Amino acid sequence: MRGENSTQGHMFTYLSPEQRVPQDHPLRLIKESADQVLKELSPTFRAMYSRVGRPSIPPERLLKAQVLIALYSVRSDRLFCETLDYNILFRWFLDMSLEEQTWDASTFSKNRDRLLEHDVAMKFFDAVVRTARQRHLLSDEHFTVDGTLIEAWASVKSFRPKGEPPAGRSSTDGDPGNPTVNFRGEKRSNATHCSTTDPESRLMRKANGQQARLCYSAHALMENRNGLLVDLKVGIGYVEREAAIEMLERQARKRIRPRTLGADRGYDTKRFVGELRSRGITPHVAANVAHQGGSAIDGRTTRHVSYSVSQRLRKRVEEIFGWGKTVGGMRRSRFKGRERTQLFALIVGTAYNLMRMAKILREPAAA
C-alpha cells in the first residue's frame, strides 16, 4: 500500500537527542572520553570567567564543538553554528536539547583569547593523553618524531620587503582588491622580507623542487604502540630537531623517558644523534648515507631488530599528519599568528586522539 506524504507537523514531540543516536555510534565512545576529560578541567574553567554577570556558553560545549569541527571537516565556525541549529547528532554530543537556541559564531572568537590566556588547548590535549595512559593504550618506551608544514592564512603576494610602505608597490592590472604582482628577478628571503598579512609566518618548502609557501612548521611526537599523539608543537621556521628536543624535555618533566626515538633521515645529524645518546635514548633515525660527511647512525644501532621495527612503525606518524590535513582541516591554518595556529593544531590533535582511542577500545568488542 502506498504511503501518503503528510505535510502536517506534530504539535508535540516526546523524543530526545539521546534516543535518536544509535547505541553503536562511534561518537558515543568519543563523547564518553571527552566528558571525562573536561570534568577534570573544571577548576581551569572556573578561573576563566568572572563570578558575576551573565552566564556564558559553557566552555565544555565550546571545546567539544571544536572537536566536532575537526571530526566532521566543518570548514568554519559560522557553518558549524548553522549546522548545529538542525543537526541532532551535534546537539546530543554537546548535551543540548532540541529546544535550545544555538549560539552566534562570534562566541568562538570572543572566547579564543580566554583559551589562549589559560593554555586550555594544551591542558585539554594533555588530559586526553593522560586518559589514554590510564587505559594502558600508550607506550612509555618507544616514540617517533616528525615534522610537517601548515600553510599560513596569507598569500605569497603579501611577502614584501621589511619596512616597505603599504602603498609602496603598484598593481600591474589596476585591480586594488586582488592585484597582479610581478616578483620576477626579485630575490626574496625570510631575512629581508615578511608577510604583511601574517608577519610570523615564514616562506618555506618541504623539499627541493617544491613551491615555497608562507607556512608554520608543525612537529609531532608519537608513541609507537597504537600510534597516538603525545605532543604537538607549532614553530616558526625550520626547527625540526630543536622542537624534537623540546618535546622530549617536556616528556621528561612528566617522568617519561623513552628508550628509542624513530625519525626520518632529516634528523640524521651528529649533533641530534649525540644529544639523544647523552639522554640515554637510542636514536632509531633513518641513515642518510648521501649526507656529506656520512651518516651519524652506525652498526651498533642498525644491527638490532628493534631498529627495523622502529623504521616500520615510524611511518604511522604520517597517518596523523594525513588525517589532520584532510579531515581535521590542518592543511592550512584558519588563523593568523603562531599562538592561534598552535591552539588550532592542538584541538585537531586532540580530536585525532579521541577518534583513535575510540577505535582501539571498540576493536576487542568487534572481535
Secondary structure in CASP SS format (residue, H / E / C, confidence):
PFRMAT SS
TARGET T0000
AUTHOR 0000-0000-0000
METHOD secondary structure of the structure
MODEL  1
M C 1.00
R C 1.00
G C 1.00
E C 1.00
N C 1.00
S C 1.00
T C 1.00
Q C 1.00
G C 1.00
H C 1.00
M C 1.00
F C 1.00
T C 1.00
Y C 1.00
L C 1.00
S C 1.00
P H 1.00
E H 1.00
Q H 1.00
R H 1.00
V C 1.00
P C 1.00
Q C 1.00
D C 1.00
H C 1.00
P C 1.00
L H 1.00
R H 1.00
L H 1.00
I H 1.00
K H 1.00
E H 1.00
S H 1.00
A H 1.00
D H 1.00
Q H 1.00
V H 1.00
L H 1.00
K H 1.00
E H 1.00
L C 1.00
S H 1.00
P H 1.00
T H 1.00
F H 1.00
R H 1.00
A H 1.00
M H 1.00
Y C 1.00
S C 1.00
R C 1.00
V C 1.00
G C 1.00
R C 1.00
P C 1.00
S C 1.00
I C 1.00
P C 1.00
P H 1.00
E H 1.00
R H 1.00
L H 1.00
L H 1.00
K H 1.00
A H 1.00
Q H 1.00
V H 1.00
L H 1.00
I H 1.00
A H 1.00
L H 1.00
Y C 1.00
S C 1.00
V C 1.00
R C 1.00
S C 1.00
D H 1.00
R H 1.00
L H 1.00
F H 1.00
C H 1.00
E H 1.00
T H 1.00
L H 1.00
D C 1.00
Y C 1.00
N C 1.00
I H 1.00
L H 1.00
F H 1.00
R H 1.00
W H 1.00
F H 1.00
L C 1.00
D C 1.00
M C 1.00
S C 1.00
L C 1.00
E C 1.00
E C 1.00
Q C 1.00
T C 1.00
W C 1.00
D C 1.00
A C 1.00
S H 1.00
T H 1.00
F H 1.00
S H 1.00
K H 1.00
N H 1.00
R H 1.00
D H 1.00
R H 1.00
L H 1.00
L H 1.00
E H 1.00
H C 1.00
D C 1.00
V H 1.00
A H 1.00
M H 1.00
K H 1.00
F H 1.00
F H 1.00
D H 1.00
A H 1.00
V H 1.00
V H 1.00
R H 1.00
T H 1.00
A H 1.00
R H 1.00
Q H 1.00
R C 1.00
H C 1.00
L C 1.00
L C 1.00
S C 1.00
D C 1.00
E C 1.00
H E 1.00
F E 1.00
T E 1.00
V E 1.00
D E 1.00
G E 1.00
T E 1.00
L E 1.00
I E 1.00
E E 1.00
A C 1.00
W C 1.00
A C 1.00
S C 1.00
V H 1.00
K H 1.00
S H 1.00
F E 1.00
R E 1.00
P E 1.00
K C 1.00
G C 1.00
E C 1.00
P C 1.00
P C 1.00
A C 1.00
G C 1.00
R C 1.00
S C 1.00
S C 1.00
T C 1.00
D C 1.00
G C 1.00
D C 1.00
P C 1.00
G C 1.00
N C 1.00
P C 1.00
T C 1.00
V C 1.00
N C 1.00
F C 1.00
R C 1.00
G C 1.00
E C 1.00
K C 1.00
R C 1.00
S C 1.00
N C 1.00
A C 1.00
T C 1.00
H E 1.00
C E 1.00
S E 1.00
T C 1.00
T C 1.00
D C 1.00
P C 1.00
E C 1.00
S C 1.00
R E 1.00
L E 1.00
M E 1.00
R C 1.00
K C 1.00
A C 1.00
N C 1.00
G C 1.00
Q C 1.00
Q C 1.00
A C 1.00
R E 1.00
L E 1.00
C E 1.00
Y E 1.00
S E 1.00
A E 1.00
H E 1.00
A E 1.00
L E 1.00
M E 1.00
E E 1.00
N C 1.00
R C 1.00
N C 1.00
G C 1.00
L C 1.00
L E 1.00
V E 1.00
D E 1.00
L E 1.00
K E 1.00
V E 1.00
G E 1.00
I C 1.00
G C 1.00
Y C 1.00
V C 1.00
E H 1.00
R H 1.00
E H 1.00
A H 1.00
A H 1.00
I H 1.00
E H 1.00
M H 1.00
L H 1.00
E H 1.00
R H 1.00
Q H 1.00
A H 1.00
R H 1.00
K C 1.00
R C 1.00
I C 1.00
R C 1.00
P C 1.00
R C 1.00
T E 1.00
L E 1.00
G E 1.00
A E 1.00
D C 1.00
R H 1.00
G H 1.00
Y H 1.00
D C 1.00
T C 1.00
K H 1.00
R H 1.00
F H 1.00
V H 1.00
G H 1.00
E H 1.00
L H 1.00
R H 1.00
S H 1.00
R C 1.00
G C 1.00
I C 1.00
T E 1.00
P E 1.00
H E 1.00
V E 1.00
A C 1.00
A C 1.00
N C 1.00
V C 1.00
A C 1.00
H C 1.00
Q C 1.00
G C 1.00
G C 1.00
S C 1.00
A C 1.00
I C 1.00
D C 1.00
G H 1.00
R H 1.00
T H 1.00
T H 1.00
R C 1.00
H C 1.00
V H 1.00
S H 1.00
Y H 1.00
S H 1.00
V H 1.00
S H 1.00
Q H 1.00
R H 1.00
L H 1.00
R C 1.00
K C 1.00
R H 1.00
V H 1.00
E H 1.00
E H 1.00
I H 1.00
F H 1.00
G H 1.00
W H 1.00
G H 1.00
K H 1.00
T H 1.00
V C 1.00
G C 1.00
G C 1.00
M C 1.00
R C 1.00
R E 1.00
S C 1.00
R C 1.00
F C 1.00
K C 1.00
G C 1.00
R H 1.00
E H 1.00
R H 1.00
T H 1.00
Q H 1.00
L H 1.00
F H 1.00
A H 1.00
L H 1.00
I H 1.00
V H 1.00
G H 1.00
T H 1.00
A H 1.00
Y H 1.00
N H 1.00
L H 1.00
M H 1.00
R H 1.00
M H 1.00
A H 1.00
K H 1.00
I H 1.00
L H 1.00
R H 1.00
E H 1.00
P H 1.00
A H 1.00
A H 1.00
A C 1.00
END
